[in-house]
Structures are given as structure tokens and as C-alpha cells.
Amino acid sequence: MTTHDHDVLDRPPVHALLADGTTVCIRPVRPDDHQRLQDLYEGMSPENLRLRFFAVSRRSAAMAADRACGPKRPGYRALLAETRDRVVGLAESDTGGKGDTAEAGEAIGPGDTAEISVVVADGLHHRGVGTLLVEHLVSAARADGITTFEADALCENHEVLRLFADLGLRTARHFDGPEVRWAIRLDQDDAYLSAVEKRGRAADVASLRPLFRPDTVAIVGAGRRPGSVGRAILHHLKTGGFTRRLFAVNPAAHSILGVPCHPSVAALPKVPDLAVLAVPAAAVPATAEECGKAGARGLLAVSAGLDADQARALMTACRTYGMRLVGPNCLGVSNSDPEVRLHATFAAGHPSPGTAGVAVQSGGIGIALLDGLSRLGIGVSSFASLGDKYDVSGNDMLQWWESDGRTDLALLHLESFGNPRAFSRTARRVTRRMPVLTVDAGRTAAGRRAAASHTAAAATRTMTREALFTQAGITSTHSIGELLGTAALMHSQPLPQGTRVAVVTNAGGAGVLSADACVEAGSVLPPLAPELVADLRDMLPAGAAVGNPVDATAAVTEEQLGRCVDRLMRNDGVDAVLVALVPTAVAEATGDVLVRALTQVPGRRVRPVAVVRLEQDVTVTLLPAAYGSTIPSYAEPQAAAGALAHAAHRAAWLSRPLGTVPDLDGIVTARAHEIADTYLAYHPEGGWLDPRTCAQLLGCYGIPQIPWAWAETEEDAVLAARRLRGADGRVVMKAYWPGLVHKTEEHAVHLDLRGDAQVQAAFRDFDVRFGHLLRSVIVQPLAARGTELFAGVVQDEVFGPLVLFGLGGTATEVLADHAARLAPLTDTDVHDLITAPRCAPLLFGSHGSRPVDLPGLEQLLLRLSRMASDLPQLAEADFNPVVATPAAVTVLDARVRLLPRRAHDPYLRRLR
């Protein structure tokens, strides 16, 4: 049995959301499920039994339960859905005996098919039970190598026909009298992922309604003592004008703050949609269980300090009773929708209502963002302090904001990611509709050097997070001030369509500081066109320096400054205007008067403008403008320049095509899995592949390698050199022994060997120095001169495979000239990888040289990405050097490390 089959058969139960937001458990069928499966069938109406079995027979139900719970047999899979120990659905697949099991031993090959069937309990149709089961069966089948499902149904079984048609997979139908035969291809293409995503989004939003739009809220643990957390939340709900029913639970009080109090959750006159747990950590699991039994749909656990057992019990209660959970150890949640006005936090005050969605893990950062957004006048649509993030995550919040009809700006602070690939896919979609900004928390410069390869040394957690944010279109900032400053500009101004900034000032020094800040942030200050210069000279005071920056001098008047900025904003050679002002007492043009000039500029703005006021006492504020919007004003040029640069990056990201993962020819995935499984069967702990196995694996993906030969004796080395010598007669010899990674550092490479005598001498040198280690030598022709690059992959346990690319050779780690993107790479990701390093000009041709084989380089990175995506066992791949010439791209040295890891489907719908 392969590792994939173990993952399918032995995996623990997972929980997932149905279309109405309720929770089911999905798991493989066990022998002791027989009676519950029989109950499932016996609870079905005669009509539904006929549609399932093509005839009405109670014996058919018993036989179906026998089949699902019987001994394991080759190629058979059965998954059930259950809620509170009741089976509500069953999906089965059967290859007809061709399955890869320990008993059968016959592997499923490409093109194999499986028959499937699905049944859902009466009363649970139209809630997505069957679709969810089939999605999980599809994921399991793919891991087994099955490519097609086939199914028979009666033409009148509209429920099943609609299920198959709406999966998002390619289907074909064949009608035969009253029956229809379905063929369903299991390709995980974008159409299928989008269909799964759409179903998941609807279910996710439905599950969050009890948390953000509850009809009834109960504060469990509300105290009579001022200063207690529960009482603070109760006070906020009351004073915030919560429009629905509100209760407190405290056995020692009849009312608290005028809110009716009850001794227990079970004693409440109405089932709470949302229960806020403000009880000691030890009481949280039992309280959660009580809420679940009462029928609560959402929990907000502000309690902190849960140990591992308490955490496990809390999550068991949530999953058993289908409750979504925010927290524990959190500040609370808020929704400023006037129909709800839910302010269930213990922050100092209420956030102003507005259009920014906020999700944080740190309560302190949450308070800072709520205060900052309120001060700016942007306000908050909804807020979630995720705390220890046992359940509800940033991914959930993105989907809520996407669907709430009120949010147009999303701010995130995430210290960890549960499913980065699913988060990235959601974020790519959401960032097309609204800016998504984050504070990049947990940055570190510490490299991961445990495996000692160039790739592992280069791949830091910072680089991995940056790749995630870049690919998803998320604006990543390094501080709360930078986050709020960027949010202020994106909220109030149009996006610049480029990086060309015009700087205007009334003080030369402020202009110089602003110009430096813009350039350091990645913007450019273009020279102004002659006709523009002439216009500005005519409208500004004598002595004005009409370049870029434009120094309007301290004598500039309100009218002159307004006309100058208006003229610049209407010029096609400028993408944004930054105005740096200092207060003066010249010509009555004080700082406030000059700022007023900017707020009075008429007409609809098509380019952003930002103000720098060096005397300003807050980092950023929004100035009201007379023509419909506001203008951000910053205390430092760096803050304004950084915000403009972030806005330009967002505009560039939005203007790009979405990108697709190209189809590649010559890929032999089944053979690659066979090589990996065989190696791990003999090396259960994993390790570095020997050169022959490594070459075989790369060959499965069409990765170009220089010719080479394996030689264990001096005579073999001489014969190999004679066979491999190029036109110039030179070869390279490399020593090999298990565990050798950096050959250059070990002086285990001989270059430029000519003739038999030099080959013999090189072999003897290795034998003398490494005789106790030496396993063999590798002989290669001397490669053509070209640009030395490196490409590699590190399989991150959380983020998945990270592809790195940059300058290669011995300078790889010294110069650290590399970029990274998360796999699978799209065509736009590959373009970014190639153009991001500082060495990129060498690839595109510089100083009269020809460009390297760019299509070949793109193919190398795409094939490396595909190999990493196909093989979860691939812990590292390190290609260094890769020589790129105008004629070809060739891997000269490759190292691959495998570890015993199981396949994981990041897009499968399941709760954490």
C-alpha cells in the first residue's frame, strides 16, 4: 500500500461546513458503523430508496451496509458524513478490484476509473452533504491515481444529476433508456477549484452569521464587579446600542447593568446564537459543552490560559455541536452595521462605524488599529480579534468582508497561517475587489540552514511570507503607522498608474527630503516636460525652482499653490503629487492656508495627492476636501512616499493578468512517485538522493541536465572522460559520497581536465583525500561559458513548496541575490522570479551581450515547481549551478532530499 493510500484510509476525521453553515464530520467508514448505516437507509422514503437502488427493497439497504462495513478489499473506498453520531450521508468508490492495497499489490495506473455512488439522508437534501462527500472522495481518488469517476443514475434522480453537473469537473453523459451513465474527469483545474471555492465561501459566510449578526447574545461569566471582562463586554453591548436580545449568565445575580441574568445557559428563555465565554480557563470546556447542548451556533472565548487538554476539549465541543469559535484569548468581535450594532469587545471605547474590516491576533494591535481608523474617519465595518485562532481565521474574515456589502478595505495582523495556500487563493480573489493590507508580524533574518543546501540557507520565513503576500496582492507593511498611513491614502485617493511622482514644496530642504524619500521607496522623480515647466514658471513667484522637486518658495500664495498642484495633476507625465509644506509668515501664506489650497483644487481627481506637514503631531491624518474626498497628510516624507509606493504596487498588481499554471509536456508523474516511494522504502528516515536516482527523478519532469557518467574506478573514469569530452577535450570530475552537499567547500571538484593523465591524477587525488568516504566520481564535459544561476525548492511544513531563483555559483549565499515564489508557479510568477534578482539585466542582455535562453529558463522553473507540487516528499531540491547561455539552460549539479511525508490537499474543504 502506498503512502497515499495510508493517508486516505488512516486519516483522522475532519470537519467541514455544509451550505447552511452547519458542521459535519467526514471520515472513512468503520466496521462498527453498520447499524448507523442501516439506520440511514431505513430512514429513507420508498421513493428515495428506489432512486438509489433502482428498485424498492429493504434487503438492498442491508446489503449496502454490509458492503460498506465489510472487510477491506482492493480499490474500494467509503466515506461517511455524520452529525452528533448520526450518519447523514455516504459516498463510495470502487475500481473493481484494481485498487492499490496491501492485499492486492496492484497499483492503480493513470487512466484508471472508479464507480461511485452517493446517498444522503432524507431531510438533509439541498444542504450540500452529497457534494461535500464527493469532493472528499475526489481528493482521495486523486491520491490513489484515479483519473475518472463513473456513475449510473436514473434520469429522474434530479438531485444526483444536479450534484454531478455542478461539481465543476468535466463530465460526459450517455443516456440509455431510463438510466444515464456519467463519466467525470478528476482534473484539479482552476474551474474545479473555483467551484469548490464558491461553495466553501457560501458555507463559510453562513457559518459566521451567528458570530457577526446574532439575533441573541449571552454573556457567560458576566460579573457584578466593575473591571471584570464579562461585565465590560456586556457594558459595550448595551452602550453600543445592540439591536437584538441580550442576556447575561451568572448564578449569583438577577440582573447586571439592567440586563436580565440567568443561572445557566440551559435556563435562558431563548437559545443564544452567540455565547461569549468570559469564564476561567478551567471552566471553558464545560461551558462550551453546555452552550452546544443548548443549541448555540457561535462562541466568542475571551478567556486566556487554556492548557492543551482544555483546548482539545473546547474544540471537541465546538465540532460536536457545530459551533464556530473566535479565540480563545482574544479581545472580542464587533459589527457596526446599524441593523446589529454588535460591540462585543473589552476595548476602551467603541470603534467608529465605517468601511474597514479588521482582523488581528494581538488584542493590543487591534486596539491601536480601531483607534487609528476611528481617528482618521475611515471607521470599521467589522472587527475580529482572533487571539489563539483555534477556528475562525483571517481566511474566514476575508470571505466575510467580501460578502458583507459594506467593507471596502481590509486590514490584517496575522502571526501564523493555518492553510497558507487556501488563504492565498482567497486573498487573490478578494484583493481584486478591495485593498488588503497587513502588518508583517514575526519577521526574522535567521536562515534555515539545518539541511545545509544553498536553497535551504536562502529560504527564510521572511522570504516565504513575502512571497505569499506578493503573489496574493496583499500590501505588506512593517509597522502600525505604515499600515494606517497606507490605508489612509488608499481609502481617500485614486491609485497611481505608475511610480512617477512630482514633489512640490514651499521650502527647499523639505523638498529634498521628500525627493529622497520617494526614490528610496521605489518611486521616480521624472524631469518635467518643457511646456509644463513654462506653465509652472508663469504661475509661481519669481525665484521659484521649476524642476522636480518644484520649489515654489516661501512666497507662494494659496492661489498659486492650488494652480500649481492642479496643473501637475492634469499632466500625463506625472502619476502622483506629493506636496511638502512648512509654516511660514510670508505673504500671509501660513501652513494652514496652503493646505486649504490643496483641499480646494476643483474637479474629479484621477491622480493621488499626498501632503507632508513637518510640524504635524500625528503620523497621518485625513484632511476634509471641498470636492468629495479627503487628502492624507503625513508628518514625515517617508510615510507619504511609502504610502504612494504601496499604492503604485497595488495598481501594477491589478493591471496584470491573473496568471495561469501552464500545461507541461513530457511529465511522468506516476514514475516520479514510484522513484520517491522506492527510495523511501529503503531509506525510511529520508535523505539525499544519489546522483543516479536524482537524475532519474529530474528526467521525469524534463529538467535539462548536462551529460554525465558514474565511475567507481580510475579506469571507468578515463573511459567516461573519453566518451564525454566536448570539442575542446575538457571534462570535470566531482567526488561523491552520501551526505556531500557543498562540493566546492570540500574541494571535491576538479575542473578543466585534459587527457587521460589528468583524469587519472584527479581520481587518485580524490582517492587519497576522501578514500574513507568516496563512493564514486561523476564525470561531465566542461560546460559552455554562461551566466551561473541557481534554482531550488524548500518544502515548508506550513506554506508548502517555495521556489527560489537567483545568482548561482560560489557567490549564491554571499551575495544573496535571489527571489522566491510559492508553488505552483503561474506564468506571471515565473516572470517575476526571473526579473526580481539584481542579476536580471545579465539574463536579458547587457553591454552588447545576447539574452540567455529565457523560454528555457521559464521551463526549468515551471518544471521544478511541478515536481515540488507533485511530490510532498520533496523536502529540498538544489540546482547550483545552472548555466544559462543564449542557446540553452542546463543544470550542472543537482541535489534532491526526500522525507517521508504524506500528500495534503490544501484546497479540500475542511475546518482546522
N, C-alpha and C positions, 0 to 999 in steps of 0.2 A: 504494500500500500504506500503511495507517495505521501510526501508531507502535505500536499494539497488536500488529499482525502482525509487525513487526520484533522486538518483544520475544519473541514465540513462536518465530520462525524463527531468529533470530540469537543467542539467549541462550546463554551458555556452559553446559556440562554441570553438572548439580547432582547431589549425592549424597544418598541418603535411606536410611532404615533399613527393613529387612523385619521381619516379625513375630518372627523368631528373634533379632533384634538385629544381623544381618549387614548389610553395606552394599552397595548397588548404585548405579550411575551411571545417571541418566536424562538423555537428550539426544535432539535431533531426529536422524532418520536422514539419513546422508550417502550420496552415490553409491558411495563406496568400502566401504560396509557390505554389498554384495551377497553376497559369498561367505559372510560370517558369518551373514547372514540365511538363506541357503540351507542352511548347516550346521544352523541352528536347526530348520528344517522337516525336514531329512533325518534328524535325530536323534530325531524323534518316532515313536512307535509307529503302526502302521497304524490302530489304533482311534482314537487321538487325532487323526490326520490326517483320518479320516472325520468325527469330531465337529467339526473346524474347517471343513472344506470340503464337508461333506455327502456326500462320496464319497472313496474312496481313490485318489489319483493323485499320483505323484511330479511330474508335469507341473504340477499345481496349486501345489506348493511353489515351483518355479522361477518360475512366473508371479507368485506373491505377492512374491517377492524382486524381480522386475523392476518391479512396481508401486510398491513402497516406495522403490526406489532410482532410479526414473526421473526425467525432467525435472519440475520444479515445475509443478503445474497448479492451476487455481483451486479453492480450497476444500478441498484435501487436506492433511492433517496426519499425520505418522507419528513416534511416539516409541518409542525402544527402551530396554531395561534391559540393562546389561552388567556383568559382574564379571570383572576381570583379562582384558579383551579378548575375552571370550566373551559373545555375545548370549544372554540368558536370557528375554527377553520382548519383545513388540511390540504396540503399540496404535495403531490407525489411525482417523481420522475423515475423512469425505468429504461435502461438501454437494452433491455432484453438479454441480459447476461454478459454484456461486454464491459461491465464496469471494472475499474481497477481496484480490486480488494485483495486482502491477504489470501483469501481462499482461491480467488480466480487467477490472479497474477497476470492477467492480460490487460495491458494498458489501453486506455481509450485514445485513439488517434484522431488527428484532425479530420473534420467532416463527420464525425460520429453523431448520431442523433439519439434522442431520448423521448419516449412517450410521457406526456404529462397529463395530470388531471387535478382539478381543484374543486373543493366543496366548502360552502360557508353555511353556518347555522342560520336557520330561519330567524328572522327578526334582526339580523345584522347585515343584510344586503345594503348596498349603496353607501357603505361606510369605509370601503377600501380594504377590507380584510383579505379578500382574494388577491387583489393587486399586490398588496404588500408581501403576501406569501410567495407569489410568483417572482417578484423582484429578488427575494432572498434565494429562491430556487435557481434563478438565472445566475446569480453570483456564485453559488455553489457549483453549478454545472460548468461554468467557465473555468473554475479552478480544476475541474476534472478533465478539461479539454473538450467538452461537448460544445458543438457549434450550432446545433439546431434542435429545437423542440418540435414535436409533432403532437397533435391533439385531435380527437374526434368529439363532435358535439352535435346535438340535434339542432336543426335550423331554427326551431322555435325557442331555443335556450338563449334568449336575447342577453341575459346577464353575462354569460360566459363569452358570447361572441363580442360584446362590447368590451369586456375585460381584455381579450386578446388584441382587439383592434386598437385600443387606447394605450397599450404598453409603451409605444414609442419605438418598437422594434420593427424591422422589416418582416412583413408577413405575406404569405400566399395562401389562397383558399381554393379548395376543389369541392364542388357540390356533387353529391351522389344520393339522389332521392331525398329522403327526409334528413340526411346527415350532411355535415360539412367537415372536411378534413383540413386542418390548419398546419402550415409549416412556418415556424418562427425562427428567424436567424438571431443569434445571440451576440451580435457585434455590439461592443460598448462604444458606439459613436456618439457624436455630440447631440444628435436627435434624441437618442435614448436618455442620455444624461440630462438633457433639458426637460424631458417629460418627467423623469424621476424628481428633478429639482422642483418642477411646478407643483407636483403632488405633495412633495415634502414641505414646500413653502406654505401651501394652504393648510396643511395639518399643523405645522408649527405655529402659525398665526392663531389658529383656532385654540391651540393648547395654551397660548399666552393670554387670551382674553380674561380668564379668571384672575390673572395677576395684575392686569393693567386696566381692565374695565369691569371690575366686580360689581355685582348688584348688592352683595352683602359682605361686610368685613368684620372679622372678630379679632380683637387683640387679646391673645392668650398670655397672661402674665402681666397685665396692666396693674401697676401698683398704685397705692394711695399716697406713697411718699414722693414728694417733689424731687425731681432729679433722676428718677428711675427711667430706664429706656422705654419700657412699655407705656408708661404714662406720657412720656414726651411724644411718642408716635401718636397716641390717642389724642393728645392736645393738638398736634399738627393736623390730623384728620378733621377735627372739629373746627378749628380756626381757619383751615383752608377751604371750608365750605363743601366737604364731601357730600355729594348729592344723593347717595344711596343709603341703605340701612347700615348702622354701625352698632356693634356690641362689644362689651368687654367681658373677659372671663377671669374671675377672681373669687374663690370660695369665701373670702372674708369680707366682701363688700357687696352692697346692694346697687350702688352706682358710683361711678368715678367721673368727675368733671361733667356730671349731668348725663352721662351715657349709661344706659341700663347694664347691670353687671349680673352674670350668671355663674353658678358654681363650677360648671364644666362645659366642654364643647357639646356633649350629648344633651345638655339641658337647654341649649339655645332654642328659641322659638322658630328659627329659620336656619337652614343649612348654610354655612358661610361659603361663598365662592373662594374667598381669600382668607386664610388664617395667618396672622402674624404671631410668630413664636418669639416671645421675649422672656423666656424661662431659663433657669440654669442649665448648663450643658448636660448634666446628668438626666434632666427631665425631658430633653428634646425628643429622644426616640419614642418614649411612651406617649408624649403629647402628639407627635406626628401620627402615631398609630390611631389615637383617639380621633384626630381630625379626619383621617382616611375612612375610618368606620362610619363617621357621621356623614360622609359624602362630600367633603371639601375637595375642590379641584386645584387649588394653588396654595403653596406655602411660601411665606417670607420668613426665613430664620435669621434673625439678627443676633442670636446667641453665639458666643465665641467659646473656644477652648474644647471642642469635641475631640475625644481620643478616637483611635482607629475603630474600636468596637462601636462606639456611639455613632460615628459617621456611617459605618456599614448598616447599622440598624435604621438610621434615618433614611438612607437611600432605599433600603428594603421596603419600608413603609410607603415611600413615595411611589416606587414602581408597582408594588402590590395593589395599591388603591388608585393608581393613575393620576397622581398629583405632580404638577410641575413645581420646581423648587428654585427660589432665588436665595443665594447664600450657601451655607451659614456665614457668620462673622462679617456682616455687611451693614451698611448704613440705611438701606431701605429702597423703596421704589416710589416713583412719582409719575403722575399723568395730569398735565394741565388742561386737558380737554374740558371745556366748560360743561359738557354733559356729565362729567365724572368728578373732576377736581380731587383727584386722589393724591394726597401728600403723606405717604406712609414712610416718613424718614424721621431721624432724630437730629437732622442738621439744625443749625441755629435759627434759620428762617425758611420761608417758602421761596422757591425759585420763581422768577417772573415767567408768566406764560409766554411762549414763543414757538420757534420752529426748529430748534436744535435738539437732536436726540443725543443723549449722553449715556455711556456705559463705562464703568470703571471697576477695577478690582480693589483699589485703595479708597477707603472712605474719605481720607484726607484730601486726596486729589479730586474726588467727587465734589467735596465742599468748595474747593478752590475753583473748579470749573463752573459750578452752579452760581457762585458769587460773581465770577468774571463775566459769564454770559448775561446775567441779570444786569450788572453794571453797564455793559455795552449796549443793552437794549435789545439784544438778539433773543434772549429768553429761551426757555426749554419746553419742548413738546412732551417728552417723556424721559425719565431718568431711571437707571438701574445700577445699584451698587452690587456687583456680582460676588464680592467677598471671596470666599474659598472656592466658588464656582463649581459646586458639585453637579449642577444640572444646567440651568439656563446660562448661556454663554454669549459672547459677542456675536457669533453667527446667528443666534436666535434674535438678538436685538436688531441686527441689520435687516432681517426679514420683517420684523415688526414695523420698523420705520419705513421700509419700502411700501408697506401696505396700509399705513395708518392715514394717509391723505393729508397729513399736517407737517411732517418733517421734511425739511429741505437741506439739512446739514447734519452730519453725523460725526460725533467726537468719541473716540475710544481710548481707553487706557487698559491694555491687556498685558499682564505679566507672564501669561502662559497660554498655550494653544492646545485644545483637545484634539482637533482634527483640522490641521492647517490647510490640507488640500481642499476639503469641503468649504472651509472659511474663504479660501482664495477664490473658489468658483463663485460663491455667493457675492463676495466683495466686487469681483469683476463686473457682475451684473448691476449691483447697486451703485457703484461709482459712475456708471454711465448716466445715472439719474440725479445724483447729488454728490457733493464733495464728501469724502470720508477721510477724516483726519485722525491721527493717533500720536500719542507720546510714546516713543520707542523706549520702553522700560526694560531694565535688565541688560543693558549693553555691556559688553566685556571685550577686551582685546586679547584675552587668553586664547591661544590657538589650541586645537585638539590634536595633540601630537602622539597620542598613545600608539597609533599604528605606524608612525614614522614615515609615511609616504609624503611626497610633495603635496598631493591633493589634501590629505588629512591635515597637514600643517597649515595649509592656506585657508581651510574651511572653518571659520569661526562662527559662533552663534550669531554675532552681529551681522555677518555677511548673509547668513541664512535668513534672518528676519528682513534684512534689506531686500533680498531677492523676492520674498513673499510680498512685501509692500509694493515694490516696484511693479511686479507682474500684475498685481491686483488693482493698480491705480490708486493706492492709498497714499495720502500725503503724510509722510512721516516727519515728525518734529522731535527736538531734543529737550524741550522744556515746556512747562505750562505757559510761560509768557509767549514763547514762539507759537504754540498751538493757538492761543487766543488771538494773537496778532494775525495769524494766517486766516483764522476763522472770520475775523472782523473784515478783512479785505474780500474774501470770497463771498461773504454774506452781502456786502454792500456794493461791490464793483463788478463790472463785466470782466471776463477773463481776458488777459492779453493774448494776442495771437502770435506772439514771438517774444524774444528776450531783449528787444531794443528799447532802452529807457532813456528818456530825456530828463535831465536834472535841472531844476530852476531854483535859484536861491536869491536872497537879498543880502547874503554875507558870503564872501569868497571862501572862507575857511569851512563853513558848513557845507558848501557845495563840493569842496574837495573830499571831505569826509563821506558825503553821500555817494560821490562817484566811486570812491574806493570800495565802499560797502556793496554797491551794485555789482562791480566787477568780481569781487570776492565771492558773491553769492551766485555767480554764473551768468549774470546779465552782461550786455554790452552797451556802451555809450557811443552810438554811431555819430559821425560828423553830420551836421545839419546841411540840407540842400541849400545852394546859394540863394534861391528865391525865398526860402524860409528865413534865412539869415537876414536878408534885406528887409523883410516884413518886420521881424523882431526888432531890428535896429531902429526902424521908423517909430515903433510904438513904445520903446523903452527909454528911460532917461539917458542923457548924454553920459558917456563914460561906461555904459553897460558893456560887458564882455559877452558877445553873442556867439558863443561856441557851444560846446556841450561838455561841462555844465554851462548853463546860461546864468551869468551873474548880473541880476537886474539892479544891483547896488541898493544901498540903504535908502536912496531917494525915491525908490519906486512907489507909485501910488496904488491905491486899491484898484482903480480902473485899469491902470497899466498892467498890473499883475494879472487881473482877470482876463484881459485881452490876450496876453502872452500865453497863458495856460490854455485858453480856448483855441488859439492858433496851433499850438503844438498838438493838442488832442485831435485836431482835424487833419493832421498831416499823416500821409500814408507811410512815411519813413520812420514813424515812432509807434511803438506798441504800448507804452505806458509812460506816465509822467510822475516824477517824484519831486515834490516841492519842499525844500528845506528852508525854514523861516526862523529868524531870531527877532525878538522885540527890539525896536529902535524908537527914537523920539524925533525922527527926521520926517518933515513934511506931513506930520500928523498920521503917518502910516505905522501905527503900533502893530504889534504881533496879532492882536485880535482883529484889527481892521483888515490886515492882509489875509487872514484866514477867512474872513467874511467874503472877500473877493472870490475865493475858490468855491464857496458854497453857493454863490450866486451865478456861476457860469451856466448860461442857458442851454437848452436842448438836451436831447437824449444822449447819454454817454455811451460810446462804443469802445472806449479805451479806459482802462482804470487810472485813477489818480490817487496818490497817497501823499500825506503831509508828514513832515518831520518838524516837531517843535521842541527844540533842545531844552526849553525851560519847563516842559510838561512834567508833572509829578507822577503820572501813571504810565505804565508801559504802552498802553494803547487805549484809545477812546474813539467813539464814533461821533462825528460832528453832524448835526442835522443840516441838510441842504434844502434849498428852496424849491428844487425841481425834482422831488420824488424819491431821492435816495439819501444815503448818508456817506460821509467821507471818513476813512480811517486816518487817525492822527497818532503818530508814534513819538516816543521820547528819544529814540536813538535811530540813526540812519540804518544800522544793521538790522533792526527789527523790520523797518519798512522794506528794505532791499530783500530781506529773506522772504517776506510775505509775497512780494511781487514775483520772486523766483519760483516759489511754490505754485503760485497761480499759473505761471507760464508753463511749468512742468505739467500741470493738470490739463491745460489747454492742448499741449502737444500730445498727451496720452489720449485725450478724447478724439483727436483728429486722426489717430492711427486706426487701421483696420483691426478687427478683433483678434485676428491671427488664428490659424488652424494648425493642427498637428498633421504634417504631410504623410501620405502613404509612402512606404518604402518597399522597394522590391528586393528580392533575394534574402528575405528574413526567414530563418528556420527556427522558430520559437520552440517547437517540440524537441528538437535536437539540443538546444541550449539548456532546456530544463533537464534533459537526460544527462548532459555533461555535469551540471551542477549537482543533481541528485546522486550521481555515481561518485563524484568526488566526496561529497559529504557522508556517503555511506561508509567510505574508507577512512574519512577524517571527521568524526562526529563533532569535534570541537571547532572545525573550520580551519582556515589558514590560507596562505598564499599559493596560488596555482603554480605548478611548474611550467616552464616555457612552452612545452608541447601542448598541455591542456589549455593553457591561456590562449595559444594561437588557434586551437580548435574552437574555443568559445567566441573569439573575435571573428572567426570565419563564419559563424552562424549569423552574424549581423553585417557581413560585407565590409568590415573595417579594414582599410588597406594597411598591410604590413610589409616591411622590407623582406626580401627572401632571406632565409637563414637555415642553418644546419646545426644539428646537435652532434657533438663529438666528445667521446669519453676517453679517447686515446690520442696520442700525438699523431699517429698515422691517420686516424679518422679526421683530425683537424687539417692535416695537409691536403687530403683528398677533397675535403669540403671547400677549402680555400681555392683549390684549382678549379672547382666547379662553379664557384660563386664570384670569382674575380670579374670585375667590370672591365671596361675598355682600358682603364688606366692600371689594371692589375693589382689594385689595393683592396685589402679586406680589413675587417675589425674583428677582434676576439674579445669576448666577455666571459668572465668566470661566472659559474652558477653553483650555488648551494642553497638549500632550503632556508628561508628567512632573510636572504640577502635582498635589500631594498635599494640602498644608495650605492651603486657600483663605483661611482666616481670617488666618493669619500673613502671607500675601501681600497682605492687604486686597483680595481678589479676590471679595468678596461685597457686594452692595447689598441691603439689607432694606427692607421696608415702602414699596415704590414705588407711588405712586398716580397714575393718569392718564398719558396719552401723554407729556407733557413730562418727567416724572420718569424714565420708561423711557428716553427719548431721551438725557437727561442722563447717566444711568448708563452707557449704552452708550458715549457719547463719552468718559466718564472712563476706562473700560477701554481704549478705543482709544488714548487719549493715553498712558496709563501703560504699557500692555502691547502696543502696536501691533506691535512686532517679534516678539512671541511669540504673540499672541492668534490662536486658530484660530476660535473661535466663542463664543457665550454660551449659557447654559442659563437658561430662564425657567420658573419654577414659581409656583403660587399660594402665598401665605403660609400656612404650616401652622397648624392649630389649636394653641393653647397646651396643653402637656402636659409629662410628665416626659421629659427628654432622656437617652437611653441610648446605649450603643454596643455593637455586636456585631461579631465578626470571627473570622477564621481565619488561623493561620500553619501552613504545611505544614513540619513539622520533618523533616529528612532521615532521622533515626533513629526518632523516636517517631510520625511520621505527623501528621495534621491535629489541631491544638489549637484548640478553640473558646473564645473569650473573650467575656465579657459583663460590663457594669458601667455606671457613671455616665458619660454622654456629654457632648457639647458641648465647649467650650473647656477644661473642667476635667478632661478624661479623664486626661491624664498627670500633671497637678499633684496631684490627689487620689489617684490610683492606686487607685480603688475598683472592683476588678474580681475576677472569679473565672475559673477555666479548667477545662475537662474535655477529655479526648481523644475524638475522634470514632472510630466512630459513637456518637452520644449515645443512651442509653436514656431512657425516661420518667423514671426516678429521677435520672439525670444532669441532665436539664433542670430538674427541681425544685430540685436542689442549686445549679445555676447561678443560678437566679432568686433563691433565698433567701440565698445566701452573701454578696453585697456588702453594705456598710453601708447602702446606699441602699434595701435591700429594703423597709423599712417604707413608703416612699413608694409602692411598687407595690401594696401590699396595703391601702392606705387608712390615713391617719393624720390626726389633728386634724379629724375630721369629713369628710374628703375620700373620694370613692368610689375603689375599687380600679381599676387600669387593666385593659385587656383581657388578662387573664392567659392564656386559651386562645390568643389571637392571638400573644402573646409566646412561648409554648411552641412554636407552629407555626413562627414565624420561626426560632428556634434549631434546631429539628429539620430544617427545610429547608436552613438554612445548613450543618448537619452533613452532610446527604445530599449537597449539592453538593460539599463538600470530600472526602467519601468516594468519590464517583463520579469526580472529576477529579484525578488525580495531578498534572496540570499547574497546578493552582490553588496558586500559591505564597503568595498573600495575598488576603484579602478584608477590607475595612474599611468597615463601615456606621456612619457617625457624622455627624450624629446620627440616632438612631431615636427618633421621638416616640411615646410611649405615652399614650393617653387612655383613659377608660372605654369609648369606642366602638370604638377601632381602634388598631393598631400599624402605623406607616408608616415606611419608610426614606426619609429626606430626601436623603441623599447617600451614594453607594456608590462604592467604588474596588475594582478587582479586578486582580491582577497574575498573569500566566501565565508559566510557564517550560517549556521542552521536557523534560518528564520522562515516563518510561515507567510503565505500570501495574505494580504489585507486589502479589502476593497474599500477605499476611502470614500466612495460615493454611495455606499449601501446605506439605506435609511435605517438609522438606529439611534437610540439615545445613549449617552455616555454611561 
